[in-house]
């Protein structure tokens, strides 16, 4: 990018203040894997606190600055009336369910967080809608910079294990390459949503083979990390994204798939050399998660899925209460690892149907939009649309078998890509005058009340999270792992963790 283009970019940035809402969410996604504050806390809790800070900034900016608020209101108005009504009704049912739940503070915390995440997605969409194609390039650069930073950190760890670790007789543990997350699977969710974008710089800006190879190194390393992680949900999600792109992506989709296949092949080659080859030559064979013989088993998911169905049978209309799967302890997980079952058993069948219907209809509308967008020549916008379709499809599929809608980084990354897609879809569309003053004020009041519910929900624990974990282990000496939900110690039932 030339100096003139650089100045023009920042001039355009100043002229579109709404894009700062988008940048706050993007900054969180960039920062979260390396969050350095409070090192005594787990990655999950640090990322949760940073998420609350990012959402607070977005909320403050949107409410304090009239131009920003109007842009978000305009984005809400451009949504179909039926979608606004169904989302509002689902949130209302969530509030009623929360008020009837055993521990209302935790239930309202979940409903409030969902409302703030929805508001954050609308803020991102408003930023993309006002900033246009420049937002696409900016976000791709942010994602690529994030991938570079994580790759560098991974390579430092890798070299340390090969040199210092080998000298001390330590094994080459592949799990050590995955830093910044409390569980490798959480990083897998991150990869599902970011990998579709990482080859775009090489596709867009490389002028010769050398530049293409240099820009493709980082995504190749990320593909290597996917292969080495043993995270089956990520493999399934990425394959689902490729299949949907093949159906709706047109010429741009076919080109994108070719590059992704090349990235996968490069990742497999890197895996063979750097994970299997070099450690073996140095008589330091790698230890890692083998999943080739463990593809079909559900890893006890059938247990929590059965529990979710039982809860739904006994509480079909309003569920057991938002977040209240974590109220009834089990030995597997504090959430159902399936977003449909999660809403069904916690919020009730009607709310789950409303939320699923809106998300499914929005996904199909975006897929048809991608098909129209990719009907002509390959452009940067068409490739972004294809990558967004792959990322959203992958996240949706992975959310059916994992906690994409529970983990803080996954939540915010999903907010970013969904808001990005909404903004792209509604770009250039006139804002209808269908939202009155009353509805605007009601929405603003609900967002403020949601922020209050979240603040009230986190205040009692946020200052003593370490003590909370220690108390749980003291009460449960046989426990060796913490099962996350809102915090890394996800149980909040007094019977599961004495207060």
N, C-alpha and C positions, 0 to 999 in steps of 0.2 A: 504494500500500500504506500503510495507516494505521500510526500509531505502535504501536498495540496488536498489529496483525498482524506488524509488524516484530519486536517483542519475542517474540511467540509463535513466529515463525520461528526465531530464534536459540536460543530455549529448546529447540525440537524438534531443532535442529542439535546442541546439546550432549548431548541425550539419545540421539542416534544416532551414536556415534563412527565407525561404519563409513563414513559418508558422506564423511569426510575423505579416504579413498582415492579416491573419485570426484572430489573437489575438486582433488586434486593433478594428476590427468590433465587435468581441465578447465582448470586454471590454466596448464598447459603449452600447451594448444591456444590459449588466450587470449594467452599471452605470446610464443609462438614467432615470429610475423611481425614483431615489433618487438624481438627479442632484441638488447640493446645492448652486451653484453660482447664483448671481443676484436674490436674493429671491423676489425682487419687480416685476420680470417678471412672466408671466404665465408659467405653465409647458410646454406648447406647444412651446413657444418661446425659453425657455431654452434648450429644447431637440433639437430644430432646430439648435441653435448655436453650441451645442455639436456635432451634426451630421456633421456640416460644418468643425469643428475642426478634427473629426475622419477621414473624407474623405481627408482632407488636409494632415494628417499624412500618410495615405495610399499612396496618390499620391506622396508625397515627398520620401517615402521609396522606392517605385517602380521605380521612375525615377533616384534617386541618387545612388542606389545600383545595380550594373550590374547583379549580380546573381538573385536578385529578379525580375528585369525587364525581364531577359531571361526566368525565370519560367513562368511569366505571358504571355509572347509572345508565349511560348510553349503551354500554355493552349489555347490561342486564335487559334493557328495553328491546334490543335487537334479537334476543332469544325468542323462540316461539312462545306464544302465550300458554300453550298447553305444558311446555317444559317448565316454565316458571311456576305454574300452578302445581304441577306434580312434585317439584322439588320443595316447594313451600309446604305442601301437605305432608310430605315425608318427614320434614324437620319438625312439623307440629306433632306428628305421631311419635317421633323420637322424644320430644319434650314430655308428652303425656306418659310414655313408657318410663322415662327417667324419674318422673314424679312418683310413680308407683313402685319403683325399684327399691330393694332393701337398703342400699346406700346411695342416696340421691346425689350426694356431692360428686361421687365418681361417675355416675351416670350422666349428670349434666356436664361434667368435664368432657366426656366423649362427644356429646351432642354439640357443645360449644366449639370443640376443636374441628368437628366436621363442617360446621358453618363457617369457621374462619378459613379452612382450607378451600371451601367453595368460593369465598370472597377473594382469597389469594389467586385462584385460577382466573376469576373474572378480571382481577387487576393485571395479571400477566396478559390476558387476552386483549384488554384495553391498550396496553403498551404495544403489543404487536400490531394491533389495528391502526394505531396512530403513527408508529414508526416505520411500518411497511417492510420492504425487503431488507433494509439495513439491519433490522432486528434479527433476521435470519442469519446473516453473516456474523453478526456480533455474538449470537448464541453458539453458533458452530465453533467460532474461535474460542469461546469460553470453555466449551466441552473439550476441545482439543487441548487447550492449556491444562485443564484438569487432568486429562489422560497423560500428558507429558509429566506433570508433577508426580502422579501416582507411579508412573513407569520408572522415573528416576529413583523414587523411594524404594521401589521393588528391586531395582538393580543393585542399589547399595546394600540391601539386605542379602541379596543373592551372592554378591562378591564377598560379603562378610562371612557367610556360611561356608563358601568354598575355601577361604583363606584362613581366617581366624578360627572358624569352627573346626575345620579339618585339623589344624595344628593342635587343638585341644581335644581332639577325638570325639567331637560332637556330631550327631547324625545330621544329614541334610534333610531337614523337615520342610516340605513344601508349604505347609500351613503357615510358616513364618513369613512367607511372601505376601500374605494377605493382612495388611495392617490397616488400621483406621475403622474397623468394624468389629463388633462383639462376636460375630459369627460369620463364617465364610459365606453362608447363604444370603446374608444381608448384602454383601458385596455383589453376589450374583444377581440380585434384584437391580442393583445399580447398573451392572453391566448390561442387563437386558434393555434398559432404557437409553443407555448412552452409546453402545456399540453401533447402532444404525447410523450415527452421525460422524463417526470418527474417520471414515474414509472419504468424506465429502471434501476436505481440503485437498487431498490428492486428486480427486476428480475435477475440482474447480480450478485450482490455482497452479498446478504443476504444468510447466511448459515443455519439459523433456523427461526422458526416462529417469535420469538421475534424481530430479526433483520428486518424481512420483515415488521412487523407491525410498527416499529420505522421509517423505511425508507418510508413507505406509508402514514405517518401522513401528510406530507407536500402536496403531491398531493391531499389528501382527502380535506384539507383546500382549495386548489385551486378549486377543484370541487364544494365545498360549495360556493365559491365566484362566480363561473359561475352561479349556480342556483339562488343565491340571486341578481345578477346584473340585471336580466331582459333583458339582451342583446340577442335578438333573433338571430341576425346574427351569434353569437358565437355558439348557440345551433345548428343552421342549418349547420354551417361549420364543427363542430365536428362530427355530424351525417354523413355528406358527406364523411369525412375522414374515418370513420369506414366502410362505405359501400364500398369504393374503396379498402380499405385494405382487406375486406372480399373477394373481387373479385380477387385481385392480390397477396395477402400476404401469401398464402400457410399455412404451419404449424406454421411458426413464426407469421404470421398475426392472426391466430386463437388464439394463446397464448396471443398475445398483446391485442386482443379484450377482452378476458376474464379478464385480469388485468384492462383494462380501465372500463369495466362494474363494476368490484369490486370497482374501484375508484369512479365511479359515485354513486353507492349505499352508499359508505362511506360518500361521500359528501352530499347526501340527508339526511343521518342520522345526520351528523354534523349540517346541516341546521335546521333540526327539533329540535335539542337540543339547539344549540347556538343562532339561529336567532328567532325561534318561541318559544322555551321552556323557557329558563332562563329569557329573558326580560319579558315574560308574568308572570312568577312566581314572579318577582320583581315589578310587576305592572308598568312596563315600556315597553308596547307593541311596537314592532318594526314598524317603518314607512319605506317603501321601494317601489320599483317599481313593482307593480303587472302587469304581462304580460299574465297571463293565459287566460284572457278574451280579449286580445288585440294582438292575434297572426297574424291574417290575414291582418289588415290594414297596409298600406305602409308608414305611418307617413310622408305623403306629398312627398314621393319619386316620385310618379307618376307625380308630377308637374315639378320637375327638369329633370326627364326622358323625358317628353314631350318637354321641352325646348331644351334638347340636340338633340332630333330628328329634331326639327324645325331648329336649327342651322345647322345640318348636311344636311338637304334638301336644304338650301340656300347656303351652302359652302361645297359641297360634296368632292371636290378634295384636298383642303389644309386646310379646317376647318377655324375656326374663329381666330386661333392662339393659340399656347401652353399657358396654364394657363388662357386663356382669357374667360373661363366660369366665372371667377371671375371679369371680366371687365364689364359684364352686370348684374347689381344688381337684386336680387330677394329676397323674404322674407323667403326662405327655406335654401339654402346652397350655398357655393362658389365653389362647385365641384359636379359632377353629381351622386356621390355614385354608380358608375358602371364604371369599368375601360375600358370596350369596348366602351361604349358611350362617355366616356371622350376622348379617343384617336380619335374617329370618329368625334366628333363635334369640337375638338380643333386642331387636326393634320390632319384631313381628312380621308376619307374612305380608300384610298390606304395604308397609313401608318398604320392605325388601323388593316387592314387585314394582313399586313406583320408582325406586332408585335404579333398579336393574333395567327397567323399561327406558328410562331417560338415557342411561349410559349406552344401552344397545342401539336405540334410535339415533343417538348422536354419533356413535361409531359407524353405523351404516351410512348415515348422511355424509360423514367425512370420507368414507371409502368411495362413495359415488362422486364426491367432489374431486378426490384424487384421480379417479378414472377420467373425469372431464379435463382436469389440469394436465394430465400426462398424455392426452390424445394427440398433441402436436410434437414439435421438436423438444429435445432435452434441454432444459434450462435449470438454473440454480433453484428457482422456485419449485419446479416440478420434482427435483431431487429432494428438496427439503420436505415436500408433501409426502413423498414416498417413505423417507426416513421416519417421519412422524407417524405414518400409518403402521410401519413395522414396530416402532417403539410402543405405541399404544396397544397394538394387538398383542405383542409379547407381554406387556405388563398385565393386560387383562387375563391372558392365559395363565401366567404365573400367579396371579392373585387367586386363581381357583385351586391352587395347591400350596400356596405359601402366604406369608403375612405382608404382602406388598402394601395393603391398606392399614398396616399397624406400625411398621418401622418408620421412624421420623425422616430419615434421608429418603427412603422410598416414597413416602407421602409427598415430600416437597418436590422431588424429581417428577412425580406424576402430576402434581399441580403445575409445574413448569411446562411439561410437554403437552398436557391437555389444554392449558391456557394458550399455549403457542398455537395449537391446532385450531382452537375456537377463534382466535384472532385472525389467523390466516383464512379460515372459512368465511368469516363475516367482513373481511377487508373490502372496503369500497361500498358496502351496502348502506343505504340511507337509514338513519335512526327513526323508527316510527314513533308517533306521539301517543303510544298506547299505555305508557306508564304515567300515572297521575302523581300529583304532589304527595297524596296520602301514601301511595305504595312506596315512593322513594323514601319518605320519612320513616315508614314502617320498617323497610329494609335496613336503613341506617341504625334504627333503634335495636333491631334484632342482632345486628353485628356487634354493637356495643354491649348488649346483654350477653352475647356469646363470649365476648372477651372477658366480661365479668365472671361468667361461669367457669372459664378456664383458669382465671387468676385465683378464684376461690377454691377451685379443685386442686391446684398445685401448691398453694401456699403452705399447708401443714407439713408437707414432706420435703420440699425443695431444699431446705437448709440442713437436713440430716439424712441424706440418701445413703451415705455409708453406714450410719448406725442402723438404718432400716434394714439393710442387707445383713448386717451382723446379727441383728435380732432374729431375722428369719432363720439363719443357719443355726443359731443357738436353740431355737424352738424346734428345728428339724435337723438333728445331727446327721441323719442318714442322707440328707440332700447334698449333692455335689455340684449341681448346676442351678443357676437362676433362670427362671422361665419368664421372658419379657412380655410386657404388654405396654402400658404407658411408660412405666419405668422398667429398668432391667429386672427388678424384683416385681413381677407382675401381679402377684396375688394381693388382694386387699380385703379379703374376708377375715374378720377377727379370728375365726377358727384356724385359718391358714397361717396367719401372722399376728400374734397377740400384740395389741397396742398398749 
